[in-house]
Amino acid sequence: MLSDTAMTDMLIKLVAAWMLLAGVALWARREQLGLSQRMLVASARGLVQLLALAFVLHWIFDIRSHIAQAALIAVFCMLAAHNSASHYDGKVSTWVAAATGLICGCLLTLPWLAWAGAIGDDTRTLVPLGSMIAANGMNAVSIMFERMKSGSVVGEGMKTAMIPTIDTLRVVGLVHMPGIFVGMVLAGAAALDAAAAQLVVLYMIIASSFTSCLVSVLMMNHVQKRGGAGAGSPDV
């Protein structure tokens, strides 16, 4: 348990950071961008969800079964897919397509990296990396869906969706010092080891995000064609 002083310090830090977000939300409201409510609701949800995760994380890390690990990562993907589907039409078929894409992104990367020895196969490694793949894949699929909804072809949507991750890799070490690299260095790891670990994660994110986008679109095509909507399907 945190002491009263530590709890007070934590609350001060959270309030100080939240005030920045609240200021931006107020600015967005003045500009009538329709983002302020979404920002504030997201900040409240993020607070509750992250604190809840902090309380149960030690139980999650006690998981030893690979089947249980896979099931937990699949839940991450399904929850992320629900959010992505809301950026297109919110239909169950779109949700299933996005979830399939995100799960395939995990299946492509995590088993291979664990087999190659690039990452560990323990829960403390696989579950956080699985959540990272789900979150970054969600962002990519959501951007792609937004572009498709606005009338862009699938190829353009995928190009736009991949811009953030590719740009991050292009400027890493020049403009951007990623969190894993900084965290390992601050924890006392050798800089080269930290750089190698960060590159593994960045390569993993690009491969999984692209896979998530591509499989999501292929699944949407498949479902729509089976449902007799082939003429309006988002062909690649």
N, C-alpha and C positions, 0 to 999 in steps of 0.2 A: 504494500500500500504506500502511496505517496504521502509524504509529510504535508502539514498545512502550508509550509513555505513553498514546497515544490508544487503543490496544487495551485497556489496563488500565482506563482511564476508562469505556470502553464496557461492559466486562464488569461493572464495579461498578454501573453504572446498570441493566443488565439484571437482575443478581442482586437489587438493591434492589427493583425493580418486581416480579420474580417472587416474592419473599418475601411481598408483599401477596397475590398470588394463592394462594400455598401456605397462607397463614393463613386465607383465606376457604374454601379447600378442606377444611382441617382442621375448621373450624367446621361446614361442611356435613356432614362425616362424623359429627361428634358429634350433629348433629340428625337423622342417618339420612335424608337427603334423596336419596341416590343420585346426587349431583352431583359429588362430590370426584374420582372417577376420570376422569369426562368432562372436568373442568376441567384436570386435570394432563396428560392425554393431549393435549387441545387446545393447551395451552401448549407442549408439546414439538413437536407438529406445526407450530404457528405459527412457532416459532423456526426450525426446519429450512426450512420453505417460504419464509419471508421472507428469510432469509439467502441461500438459493438464488436467489431473485428478484433480490436485490441484485447478485449476481455476473453474471447474464445480462441485466440491464436495458439495458445499453448496446448489446447486440446487438439487443434488441427494438426500441429506439428508432431503429435504423438501417433498419428496414423502411420501404419507400416504397410498395409495392403496396397498393392499397385492398382487393384480394382477400385478400391475406395478413393485413391488419388485420382484416377481417371474419372470417376463419378463426380467428384468435387469440381474438377476442371470443366467437365461437361456442363455442370450447373452454372458455372461462371459464363460459359459460352451462350447458354440459353437465355440467361438474364441479359447479357450484352446484346444478343440478337433481337430481343424484344424492343430494346431502345432503338436499334438501327431500323427495324421494321417500321417504327413510328415516323421515320423520316421519309417513307415512301407512301404506303397506303395502310399500314397497320394490320393487314390481313394475316390470318394464321399461316397461310401458304408462304407469305413473305418472311414471316418469323422463322418458319421451319427452314426455308432456304438459307437465311442468314445464319441460323444456328448450325446448319450442316457445313456451311463455309467456314465458320469459326472453328468448329471441331476438327475439320480437315486441316486447317492451319496448324492446330496443335499436334495432330497426328503426323504431319509432315516433318515437324521440327523437333519436338521434344524426344521421341524415341530415338531418332537418329543421333542427336547430340549426346544423349545419355549413353547410347551404344558406343559412340566414338570416344567417349571419355571427356568430352568438352564440358559437360555439366554432370553433377551428381544425380543419382536416381532416388535420393531420399526426399521425403515430403517437404522438408525445409527448403529444398531447391526447386522441385517440380511444381509445387502449388503456387508459389509466388511468380515463377516464370509463366505458368499457365494463365494466371490472372493477368499478367502483363501482355501476353499474346491476345487474350480475349479483349482487353481494353483497347490495345492499339488496332486490332482487327476491327473492332466495333467502330472506332473513329474513321477508319478507311472506308468501311462499308456504308456508314452513315453519310459520308461525303459523296460517295458514288451514288447512293440512292437520291440524295438531294439534287445532284446534277441530272440524274435520269428523270426525276419528277419535274424538273424545270424544262425538260425537252431535249437535253443533250443525249447523244448516242452513248452506248455503253462504253466504247473505247475511250471517249473523251472523259467520261465519268471516272473510269479507272485511272487514267493519267492524272486527273486532278486529285483523286484520293491518295495516290502514291507520292505526291509532291512533298508533304511534310516529312515523311520518313526518309525519303531520298535526300532531301535538303539537309536534314539533320546529320546524315552520314557524310555528306559532302563537306560540312563545316566543322565536324567533330575535331577537337584539338586545336582549331583555329579560332572559332567564335564560341563554340559550345563545349563546356566541360560537363559531361553527363553525370547523373546522380550516382550510378554504380562506381564509376571511376573515382569520383570525389570521395564517396563513402569508404571505399577500400583504402585509398591513400590516407584519409584521416584516421582509419583504424590501424594504420601501420603497415599495410601491405606494400610490396615493391611496386613502383610506378609501372614497370613493364607488365607485371601480373595483372594490375588493375586495368591497363589498356587492353590486354588480351581478353579479359573477362567482358569488358564493355563492348568490344568489337563482336564477340560471340553473340551478345544480346542484340546488337544493332542488326547484324546479318540475319539473326533469327526473326526479328520483327519485320524486316522487309520481305523475307520469304513467306512468312505466315500471313502477313497482311495482303500480299498479292494473291496468295492461294485463297484466302477468305473471300476476297472480292470476286475472283474468277469462278469459284465453286458456287457462290451465292447466285450469280447470274445464270450459270448453267442449270442450277436447280430451279430457278424461277422459270426459265425456258421450258424445262421438262414438265413442271407442274401445269403451266399455262397451256402447253400443247396438249397434254392429256385431258385438260378441261375444255378443249375446243376453242381456246383463245390464241391459237398460234399466230394469227394475223397481227395481233397487238403485242406479241411477246418481245422482250428486250433482247433481241439477238445480238450476240457479240460481233 
